[in-house]
Amino acid sequence: MNYDLNVWLNGKLIPWGKATVPLLSHGFSRASAIFEVFGTHVGPQGTMAFRMDEHLKRLMKSAELLEMDVAFSIEKLVEAIKTTVQENHIGKGLVKILAYWSEESVIQLILDTPLDVAIFTIPESQELALDNLKPISACVSKWRKIHPETVPVAAKACSHYLNGYLTRKDAKNRGFDIGIMLGTDGFLAEGSIESVFIVKDGVLITPPVGRVLSSITRMSILQAAPNIGIPVMESAITSDELYSADEIFIAHTGIKVLPVNLFENRKLQTPGPVTKKVMELFANIIHFEDNRFIDWFQKLT
Ligand SMILES: Cc1ncc(COP(=O)(O)O)c(C=O)c1O
């Protein structure tokens, strides 16, 4: 992959190819790993992180929910992220932080060491097409979202993505771009790696946290949309409400807001009027043309 870039691993910058773990490490063989991904954007003041403070808070929260400790403080991680971005000359792209147990473990389930940390910086490329606003098709997956009483779904844990993988695979098998999961109670949850919003009678509605990841993009949309006159609501959404929604869009760090043009066998206007306004709002925010949300960015260079 990005073999010419360096990775910050436990305090040192090392070549990308050397940032590895043993196959029998707890992190690899038992997926005891948590992660964060956030965007970097180029603004008048250089490379800026989108809501890095919130992402680092969520990283620590993930560790807490899993009763694990991260080996480095938030302050130290901020310093490490800045170093990695600067050393790799990153402009627009992503920062991915992984925290994991690197020790080998065959039968031991609980380790008492803190989680190691690796920080990757990934520049935008053809493969990593950020802000690609091509509408997508979506279906309801045959797989249900993992129940919050089986694992803490609010933790951004690598192991949760088996659920996400199966959902995406099911959707692809049926010819759709993405799959949307209902919870085991039948209410809307989220996509494999994306939050789901519906629009009904001009109101933007998304499921409450507790059943879904506390997505930073989701939170940002809920905070920003009322500023342009769009009412928002966090509420349990029945599958009937999902099937009859006026508009549907998905959101995540990589692409922010992406309209759904086909939901199951129903064609939807894309972008619908509310989705269009939210897309424009976010495009203006990440291109530094709307300074009302400038404190969402942290300077990295
Ligand atoms: C399950 C799930 N939901 C929602 C999101 C969107 O979260 P964020 O906006 O923090 O990227 C992600 C992102 O990876 C995710 O994995």
The ligand as a Gaussian input file, in Angstrom:
#p B3LYP/6-31G(d) Opt

LIG

0 1
 C      -20.999000       1.226000      12.096000
 C      -20.664000       2.638000      11.750000
 N      -21.627000       3.580000      11.835000
 C      -21.384000       4.868000      11.539000
 C      -20.115000       5.270000      11.128000
 C      -19.836000       6.717000      10.854000
 O      -19.067000       7.201000      11.906000
 P      -18.147000       8.493000      11.764000
 O      -19.029000       9.594000      11.348000
 O      -17.599000       8.717000      13.125000
 O      -17.133000       8.153000      10.738000
 C      -19.087000       4.341000      11.031000
 C      -17.765000       4.743000      10.620000
 O      -16.850000       3.986000      10.474000
 C      -19.370000       2.991000      11.366000
 O      -18.419000       2.073000      11.275000

